[in-house]
Structures are given as structure tokens and as C-alpha cells.
Amino acid sequence: MALVHLPTGIVHRNAALAYRGGSFRDKREFTMSSVLIRHPRGDLLLDTGFGRDIDQRIQIMPFWFRAVTHYTRLQSAAQQLDRNGYDRKRLRAIVLTHAHWDHVSGLGEFPGTPVWVDKQERDFIAHGNFTADVARSIENVHYEIYTFAGGPFLGFAASYDVYGDGSIVIVAASGHTPGSVIVFVTLPDGKRYAFVGDLAWQREGIQLREERPWFTRSSADSDPAAVRALLQRMSAIAARFPELIVIPAHDLRAYATLPTLDPQRP
């Protein structure tokens, strides 16, 4: 098993947008990323980040959103994998932490690859607000719905152990979107990771137990109270297991331990 970070772009923001108490003067580069999870029984791609057509996809979003979203595009996850000779037959599925624009816009570059979501997120893609518009715009996506039929995991009531070996375990984390999930990965060398999606945008959200400020959580979070409770839970888990590497989806610092494929600008 192995993990590979595939950064597909950067959105230029500041800490004040990410967590309460952050400063507008603290400039942050929010990574738009995908992660390849290599497994002997079939690889998984966690989110897709920006696709090569992100310039067109973002036009679907409201004007006010586009006006405050400034980004730098890198090669898409598909481009990086193809450039490095990756055999796509090894890719079992794409696992979405959730279906917002910056996590799904590369889906169209993986035709035929199953995209795993739970039922709540599939319903959100079909009927949710503008934050799901990009996901709705991508045609011929083969969604497969999974269920959390496994037992409790790290305090979460139910789980989905993908291969039944504890290496990749998905738990429901409804809040940012109705079907958001957290993906726990344990490598053979004992390193443990928690990919928390957009539960927090930067790791201070977990470390300080600070939710997004009102003006971002009101538009970004489906259920801010649920996000608040999950932040408390993940912070407690991180304190209980200090060896666990918690990776918010947009925090470049959190990905520092993962190798990349040397992404290039298109």
C-alpha cells in the first residue's frame, strides 16, 4: 500500500475564511487535491480536485463566488497519472469526500470509473443547492452507492471497511454536505491517516476546535451544528491518537509527508 498526493491547483485565500480567529493578513494557499490510495486489491482515488476544464466548470458557479475565487491551475489528477504511465485498470473507484465543485471537477476525465458516494450525497448531487451544480453538470458519471454496514469505528457509529482488512475505512460525517465522509487509511508500516475532507479547511480547525466563520459556514456548510460537533470529535480523536495524521482537504502543510508526481502547469 502507498499514498500519492496529486495537487491539481491552488486557491488563494486567507486564514480568516478558514476558521474563526484566523487573520485576513495570514495569506493561505488552499490546495485543490486528489489522493491516490494504492492497494493490492485495487487502487482508490480520493476526490479528483480540479479537472483540466476547471476554467469552464467554474463558470457554473454564482458570479459573487467567482469574483472572490482566484486560483492557479496545475495538471489534473488524470493528466498526472497518465504522464507517469499509471495503469488505469488498477483504479477500482473514485471515493468522494463530498460533491463540491473543487472535489469533483475532474470526474469527467475518468470515464467508466465507478464513483462511490452514500445515498445522502447522491441525493445532494441530484437535488442540492448551487454548491452541487458542477457535479450535476458532469455527464455520464457512474455513481455507485455504498452503505455503512460495518460496526463502530473510533467512536463513529458505523463504518465501511472497503477491503475488510482495516486498511481503508470510511465513516459518515454529515455536516459540510449531507453525505460527507471521513476516510481513515492505515499503511503497512503503521502510519495512520484521517482524510477529513472539508470538515475543516485548514488544520487549525481541528487543533483549535474552531469552525468556519459565519460568512463562510453559512454558504458552505449544509448543517453547521453537525460540523461543530464533528470538529469536537475529530479533535478528541487526534488528541487520543497523536500518531494519527489528520489531513484537511485544502491544507498544504498536512500533505507534507506524502509523495507527489511533480505536478506541472498545463
HELIX and SHEET records of a PDB file:
HELIX    1   1 ALA A   15  LEU A   17  5                                   3    
HELIX    2   2 ILE A   54  ARG A   57  1                                   4    
HELIX    3   3 ILE A   58  ILE A   60  5                                   3    
HELIX    4   4 PHE A   63  ALA A   67  1                                   5    
HELIX    5   5 ALA A   77  ARG A   83  1                                   7    
HELIX    6   6 ARG A   88  ARG A   90  5                                   3    
HELIX    7   7 TRP A  101  VAL A  104  1                                   4    
HELIX    8   8 LEU A  107  GLU A  109  5                                   3    
HELIX    9   9 LYS A  119  HIS A  127  1                                   9    
HELIX   10  10 PHE A  130  ALA A  132  5                                   3    
HELIX   11  11 ASP A  133  SER A  137  1                                   5    
HELIX   12  12 GLU A  204  GLN A  207  1                                   4    
HELIX   13  13 TRP A  214  ALA A  220  1                                   7    
HELIX   14  14 PRO A  224  ARG A  240  1                                  17    
HELIX   15  15 LEU A  252  TYR A  255  5                                   4    
SHEET    1   A 7 TYR A  71  ARG A  73  0                                        
SHEET    2   A 7 ALA A   2  ASN A  14 -1                                        
SHEET    3   A 7 LYS A  27  ARG A  38 -1                                        
SHEET    4   A 7 ASP A  43  LEU A  46 -1                                        
SHEET    5   A 7 LEU A  91  VAL A  95  1                                        
SHEET    6   A 7 VAL A 115  VAL A 117  1                                        
SHEET    7   A 7 TYR A 143  ILE A 145  1                                        
SHEET    1   B 5 SER A 159  ASP A 161  0                                        
SHEET    2   B 5 ILE A 168  ALA A 172 -1                                        
SHEET    3   B 5 VAL A 181  THR A 186 -1                                        
SHEET    4   B 5 ARG A 192  GLY A 197 -1                                        
SHEET    5   B 5 LEU A 244  PRO A 248  1                                        
END                                                                             
